[in-house]
Amino acid sequence: MIERAPFGRTGHHSRRTIFGAATLSRVTQEEADRALELLLQHDIDHIDVAASYGDAELRIAPWLARLGRDRFFVATKTGKRTYAEARDEIRLSLQRIGTDHVDLIQLHNLVAEDEWETAFGRDGALRAAVEARDAGLARFIGVTGHGITVARQHRRSLERFPFDSVLFPYNFTQMHGQYAADAEALIALCEQRGVAMQTIKAITLGP
C-alpha cells in the first residue's frame, strides 16, 4: 500500500501518490469509473482536478455521490486571474463536482508576471479564493505552476500570501542548474512553513 504523509499543515494525510484527474478530460463516465476502481484498489483518496480539465469535474461528481463527499480530499483549480472571473469559476466548479465545498482551491499555473500581478491585485483571483475559503466553499488555498521559473515564482507567492500548498514539476532532468537551486530553496521554505508540496511530471519530456 502506498504510504501516507502529512499534507503540510492542513491536518490531512494524503497518499504519496495523488490522482491527477486531467486524464478524465475527454473520457466517458464508464471509462472514468474504471479509473475509480484503481483508486479504490490502492486507497488513493486525494483527487486533483481543474475547471480547465474538460469534463473531469463532471466525471468525479458521481464518485462523490456514490461513495460520500468525505471519502475524498478534493482539490480543484481556477485559471482565471480577476476576482469576478475566479469567483464565478469556483462556483461553477462546485456545481460541476456536485459538492458544497472543496478541500483545496488552487490558483492554476500562476507563473507569468502580468498574470501574477493581476491575481494578487485588489480585484484579483486571490481575493476570490480567500472569499471562497472564508465562506466555507474551500478549506485551503494553494498555487500551482509549470515551466522553468515556477519554483522561483512560488517562493515569491509565499512571501505575499500564506498558501497552504504548492504544486510544481520536479524530475531527474531538473535536478541540476538554476531550476534545482530554485526548487531546493522552495522546498526548504515549504518545510519551514508547513506548506504542502505536490510534484508533477516525474516522468516527462520537458519542464
N, C-alpha and C positions, 0 to 999 in steps of 0.2 A: 504494500500500500504506500502511496506517495505521502511523505511526512507533511505535517502541518507546521506553520511558522507564524509568529505574530505579524499581523498586517499593520505594521507601525504601531502608533499609539491608540489605534481605534478600539482595541479590545477584541477584535475579530481575529481568528486564526484561520488563514487560508491554506489549502494545499499548496505546495510549492509550484505546482502546475495549475494555472487557471485556464478557463476556456475562452478563447478569443472568438466571439460569435460573428466576426466578419465573414467567416466561411458559410454562414447561413444566408447571405445576402440575396442569393439567386436560386434557392432550392425550394422544393415543395415542402409542405408540412410533414409528409411521410418521410422524406429524406432527413429533415431536421430531427424528427423523432428517433431516427436511428442513431443520430449523434447523442441524443439524450441518454440512450441506453448505455453508451460508452461512459458518459459522465457518471451515471449511477453505478456502473460496474467498478469504477475507480474512485467513487465517492468524491468527485470533484464538485464543489458547491459554489464556486466563485465564477460568475459569468460576466465577461466584459463585452459590451455591445456599444453601439453608437447610433445616433439619429441618421448618420450618413451611410450606414451599412445596409442599404437596400431594404429588404423585408425582414432583416434579422430580428428587430424588436418585435415584430408581429409573430415570428416563429417561436420565440421563447415564451410568449404570453400563455399558450396552452399548458406549458410545463408548470408555470406558477399556479395556474388554476387547478391543475390535476394534483400536484404534489404539495401545494401550500406555499404561500409567499415566503415564509420563514425558512424554507428548505434551501434557498439560495441567497448568497450575497450578490446583489445585482448592481453592476456599475454600468452607467451609460455616459455618453459624451455629447456636448454641443460644440459644433464648429462655428457657430455664429459669434460675432465679435461685439455687437452692440447690445445694450441692455434689453431693448424691446424684442429684438430678434431671438436672443438667447432665452429670454423668459418664455416666449411663445414656443420655442423648440423644446424646451424642457417639459412644458406642459403637454405638448403633443407626444413626447416620448412616453410619459406616464400613461397616456391614453392607449398608445400602441402596445405597451408592455402589459397593460391591464392591471395596474397597481396604483395605490395612492402615494407611494414613495419608492425611491431607490436608495440603496445604501451609499452609493458614491456617484456624484455628478462631477464630470471632468471637463475642463476646457481642452478641446481637442486640437492637437497639433499646433500649439501656441509657440511658434518659433520666429516667424517673420517679424522684423522690428516694427513695422507700421501696425500690424495686427496686434502685436503685444501692447503697444501704446494704447490702441483703441480699447482692447479688452480690460486694461487696468484703469482706464479713464473713468470719469464721474458717471458717464452713461454707458459703461462697458459691460461686457459679458460677466465679469467677476461679480458685479453688483447683482445680476440676476441669479447667479449661483448662491451667493450669500443669502439673498432673499428666499430662495427655494429651501435652503437649509434651515433658516430661521422659521419658516412656515411649516416645517416638518415634511417637506416634499423630498428631501435628501438628508442623509445623516452626515455625510462627509463630502469634502471638496478636494479634487485633485487636478493635476495638469499633465498633459501628455505631449509627446512630440517625436519627430523623426528628423533624420539628417545629421550632419557632422557638427552642427553648432548647438544641438539641443541640450546637451549636458550643461554647457555654459549658461544657456538661457534659463534652464530650470533653476540654476543657482540664483540668478537674478530674480526669478519669480518668487523663490522662497524668501528673499530679502524684502520683498514687497508685501507678501501675504503668507500666513502660516498654513499652507496647503497640507492636507493630510496624506497625500500620496503623489508620487511622480511615476511616469512611465516613459521609458527611453530605450533605444536599441543598444545592445552590447553583445559582442560576439568575438570570436578569435581574431577576425580581421581588424578589429578596432582596439585590440589590446596593446597598442603602441602609439607613439606620437602624441600629438596635441589632444586628440579625442580621448585617449586613455587617461591623460593627465586631468582633463576636464571631468571625465566620468569618476575618477577616483576622488576628486575634490567634492563632487556631488554626493557620492556615496558616504564620504566622511561627514558631510553636513547633515545628510538624512539620518545617519546613525546617531549623531549628536542630538538631533531634534525629535527623533522618533517618527520620522516621516516614512511611510511605506514605500518600498521600491518595487516596481514591476519592470522587468527587462523583456524586450521583444527581439525578434529577428536573430535568435540564437543560431539558426542555420539560414544563411542569406547570401545573395549575390551582390549586395551593396548595402550602404548605410540606410 
